[in-house]
Amino acid sequence: MANYQLTVEERPQTGKSYARKLRAAGKLPAVIYGSGKESTIIEVVTRDVEKALAAHGSLIDLNVEGAKRTVLVKDIHRDPVRGTLQHVDFHEVDLTKKLEVTVPIRLTGEEQRPNDGGVVQMLLWEVTVLCLPTDIPEAILVDVSELELDHIFTVGQLELPAGVEVLADEDEAVVKVGLPAATDLGEEEDEAVEGEAAEEATEASEPAETEE
């Protein structure tokens, strides 16, 4: 899959005042660091960054004043109230060196499972892997179509693309199939007993009828 292409500009100024002007103009302050180079402060159109974040794939080719720099989105900062983007950190990568990256886990085949009353429960939503930047998978798929009731699918059973190594305990559970949570009969019985006790207390507190 081709890397996402994003054009950015070097940022001539820093500071909160200039950052506010950028955001008012529909742009964001950002920074590129890593790969043994000095950090580069840049500015980018907010709409373009949102599209890049929504696109499939991890790597982005930044066009910085005519020079291409391949990066990963390392961190994003959003307004805590409005949720709007405020700042983006890009980490430049060396395409010849492996790196650790977190990859989401996605389930497939839920509709094909046997009708045994079991419910598929996701226990691990993402996993850290080691691979070359060009080998980063969009996601790791787990086929649960044949996962039986009371069975657990572990990290060691993940089918990994070539060149990708998972950095997690092989015995860690990823998915399990179990029965839906049963109603707690103990609580219902306790409530019934409490109700009966309350009725008895009420009857005992009422004055006894006398014969005339």
Backbone torsions as a table, in degrees:
resi	resn	phi	psi	omega
1	MET	NA	132.6	-178.3
2	ALA	-68.9	147.0	177.7
3	ASN	-68.6	150.7	176.0
4	TYR	-71.2	138.0	-178.1
5	GLN	-101.6	130.1	-177.7
6	LEU	-140.7	124.5	179.5
7	THR	-94.6	130.5	-179.8
8	VAL	-131.6	170.2	178.2
9	GLU	-126.8	147.7	174.3
10	GLU	-66.5	141.8	-175.9
11	ARG	-92.3	123.5	-176.1
12	PRO	-77.0	-19.2	-176.0
13	GLN	-136.4	162.9	173.1
14	THR	-125.3	-179.6	177.5
15	GLY	105.1	157.7	-176.6
16	LYS	-64.9	-38.4	-178.1
17	SER	-62.5	-45.0	-179.7
18	TYR	-69.0	-35.8	178.3
19	ALA	-62.3	-38.7	178.3
20	ARG	-65.7	-39.3	178.4
21	LYS	-64.0	-40.2	178.9
22	LEU	-61.3	-48.2	-177.5
23	ARG	-64.2	-36.9	177.9
24	ALA	-64.7	-26.5	-179.8
25	ALA	-93.3	7.8	178.2
26	GLY	82.5	22.5	178.6
27	LYS	-123.4	171.4	-179.5
28	LEU	-131.2	145.6	167.7
29	PRO	-77.6	144.1	179.9
30	ALA	-150.5	171.5	-179.6
31	VAL	-144.2	145.8	173.8
32	ILE	-115.0	130.1	177.6
33	TYR	-143.1	171.9	177.5
34	GLY	100.1	-179.8	179.6
35	SER	59.8	28.8	176.3
36	GLY	72.1	14.4	-179.7
37	LYS	-110.5	161.2	175.7
38	GLU	-69.1	150.5	179.1
39	SER	-64.5	145.4	178.1
40	THR	-120.8	123.4	178.3
41	ILE	-88.8	133.8	-175.5
42	ILE	-136.0	172.3	171.8
43	GLU	-133.6	147.6	-174.3
44	VAL	-145.7	149.8	179.0
45	VAL	-67.0	127.3	-175.9
46	THR	-56.8	-44.8	-178.8
47	ARG	-59.9	-37.9	-179.8
48	ASP	-67.8	-38.1	178.4
49	VAL	-66.3	-42.1	179.1
50	GLU	-59.7	-40.2	178.2
51	LYS	-65.5	-39.8	179.7
52	ALA	-64.9	-40.0	180.0
53	LEU	-68.0	-31.0	-178.6
54	ALA	-83.4	-16.6	-176.9
55	ALA	-72.6	151.3	176.9
56	HIS	-73.9	147.2	179.5
57	GLY	103.1	158.7	-174.2
58	SER	-102.8	-36.5	-173.6
59	LEU	-84.1	142.6	177.1
60	ILE	-128.2	133.1	173.3
61	ASP	-94.8	111.1	177.2
62	LEU	-87.9	129.0	173.6
63	ASN	-95.9	102.8	-176.1
64	VAL	-109.2	101.4	179.0
65	GLU	52.7	40.9	176.9
66	GLY	91.2	-9.0	179.5
67	ALA	-104.6	136.8	-179.7
68	LYS	-92.2	132.9	176.9
69	ARG	-133.6	121.0	-177.0
70	THR	-88.2	127.4	-172.0
71	VAL	-137.0	165.7	166.7
72	LEU	-115.2	148.4	172.3
73	VAL	-75.5	115.4	-176.5
74	LYS	-91.6	-37.6	-177.3
75	ASP	-158.2	144.3	174.1
76	ILE	-128.2	145.5	179.9
77	HIS	-118.4	127.1	179.7
78	ARG	-120.4	155.2	174.8
79	ASP	-63.8	126.6	-175.7
80	PRO	-64.0	-21.6	-177.9
81	VAL	-98.1	-53.4	-176.1
82	ARG	-87.3	-19.6	179.4
83	GLY	78.3	7.7	-179.0
84	THR	-78.3	148.3	178.7
85	LEU	-63.0	138.4	179.2
86	GLN	-118.8	-33.8	-175.2
87	HIS	-163.6	148.8	178.6
88	VAL	-131.9	136.4	174.6
89	ASP	-107.7	123.8	176.0
90	PHE	-106.6	137.0	178.0
91	HIS	-110.8	114.6	179.7
92	GLU	-72.7	138.8	-176.0
93	VAL	-115.9	151.9	172.5
94	ASP	-93.2	114.8	-174.3
95	LEU	-66.6	-10.3	-178.9
96	THR	-98.9	-2.5	-177.2
97	LYS	-118.8	139.3	178.4
98	LYS	-72.1	151.8	178.2
99	LEU	-142.8	160.5	176.8
100	GLU	-91.0	133.4	-179.7
101	VAL	-147.1	147.4	179.6
102	THR	-91.0	130.3	-176.3
103	VAL	-122.2	136.9	178.9
104	PRO	-72.3	153.8	174.7
105	ILE	-107.4	132.2	-179.4
106	ARG	-126.5	142.7	-178.6
107	LEU	-94.3	146.2	172.7
108	THR	-134.8	159.8	173.9
109	GLY	80.3	13.2	-179.0
110	GLU	-62.6	-38.4	-177.2
111	GLU	-71.9	-17.9	-178.9
112	GLN	-92.0	-2.1	-179.2
113	ARG	-65.0	152.6	176.4
114	PRO	-59.4	150.6	179.5
115	ASN	-83.7	73.2	-176.0
116	ASP	-109.4	9.2	179.4
117	GLY	81.8	-0.8	-178.6
118	GLY	-78.0	153.2	177.9
119	VAL	-117.4	129.8	179.0
120	VAL	-78.0	123.4	-178.1
121	GLN	-115.4	120.1	179.2
122	MET	-81.9	124.2	-178.1
123	LEU	-109.7	-23.1	-179.3
124	LEU	-134.8	118.0	-173.0
125	TRP	-94.1	-18.8	-179.3
126	GLU	-155.0	162.1	-177.8
127	VAL	-145.4	147.6	178.0
128	THR	-89.0	132.5	179.9
129	VAL	-126.0	162.5	176.6
130	LEU	-118.8	124.9	-179.3
131	CYS	-168.3	171.7	173.3
132	LEU	-69.6	150.3	179.1
133	PRO	-54.2	-34.6	-179.0
134	THR	-75.6	-9.8	-179.3
135	ASP	-104.8	5.0	-177.4
136	ILE	-63.3	119.7	179.4
137	PRO	-76.9	148.6	176.3
138	GLU	-63.0	-38.6	177.8
139	ALA	-164.4	162.3	174.4
140	ILE	-108.0	122.7	-175.0
141	LEU	-91.6	141.8	176.0
142	VAL	-122.9	115.4	179.6
143	ASP	-87.6	114.0	-177.4
144	VAL	-104.8	12.4	-176.0
145	SER	-60.6	-27.9	-179.0
146	GLU	-113.8	13.1	179.0
147	LEU	-79.0	119.2	-173.4
148	GLU	-86.5	166.4	179.4
149	LEU	-57.7	136.4	179.4
150	ASP	70.1	14.6	177.0
151	HIS	-101.3	151.9	-179.4
152	ILE	-121.8	137.9	175.7
153	PHE	-103.0	126.0	-174.2
154	THR	-107.3	169.9	178.4
155	VAL	-57.9	-37.9	-178.8
156	GLY	-63.7	-16.1	-180.0
157	GLN	-95.2	-1.6	-179.5
158	LEU	-64.2	137.3	174.7
159	GLU	-92.0	109.3	-174.2
160	LEU	-100.3	144.5	175.6
161	PRO	-64.6	160.8	179.0
162	ALA	-59.1	135.7	177.7
163	GLY	84.9	3.2	-177.6
164	VAL	-112.1	127.4	178.8
165	GLU	-117.5	130.1	-179.2
166	VAL	-85.7	138.6	-179.4
167	LEU	-110.2	71.5	179.8
168	ALA	-156.9	161.2	178.6
169	ASP	-63.7	126.9	-177.8
170	GLU	-61.8	-23.4	-178.0
171	ASP	-89.1	-3.2	-179.3
172	GLU	-67.3	133.7	-177.2
173	ALA	-75.8	136.3	177.3
174	VAL	-104.5	-48.0	-177.9
175	VAL	-142.0	146.8	172.8
176	LYS	-137.4	156.1	175.8
177	VAL	-117.1	121.5	-178.8
178	GLY	-139.9	171.6	177.6
179	LEU	-77.0	152.2	176.4
180	PRO	-59.2	150.4	-179.8
181	ALA	-58.3	125.5	-179.6
182	ALA	-78.4	155.2	177.2
183	THR	-65.3	135.2	-179.3
184	ASP	-75.9	96.8	-177.9
185	LEU	-66.4	-28.0	-179.7
186	GLY	-60.8	-42.2	-180.0
187	GLU	-65.3	-40.5	179.9
188	GLU	-62.9	-41.5	179.7
189	GLU	-63.8	-41.2	178.7
190	ASP	-60.4	-42.0	-179.2
191	GLU	-65.1	-37.1	179.8
192	ALA	-65.5	-43.1	179.3
193	VAL	-63.1	-42.8	179.1
194	GLU	-62.6	-37.5	179.5
195	GLY	-65.2	-43.4	178.8
196	GLU	-63.4	-40.8	-179.7
197	ALA	-64.2	-38.3	-179.9
198	ALA	-65.4	-40.6	179.0
199	GLU	-63.8	-42.7	179.9
200	GLU	-63.2	-39.4	179.9
201	ALA	-65.3	-37.6	179.6
202	THR	-66.1	-44.5	179.7
203	GLU	-62.5	-38.2	-178.0
204	ALA	-68.8	-28.4	-177.1
205	SER	-82.8	-14.1	-179.2
206	GLU	-78.9	142.1	-179.4
207	PRO	-66.4	139.9	179.7
208	ALA	-71.5	146.1	179.1
209	GLU	-75.3	139.2	179.3
210	THR	-110.3	149.4	178.3
211	GLU	-84.4	139.0	178.5
212	GLU	-96.7	NA	NA
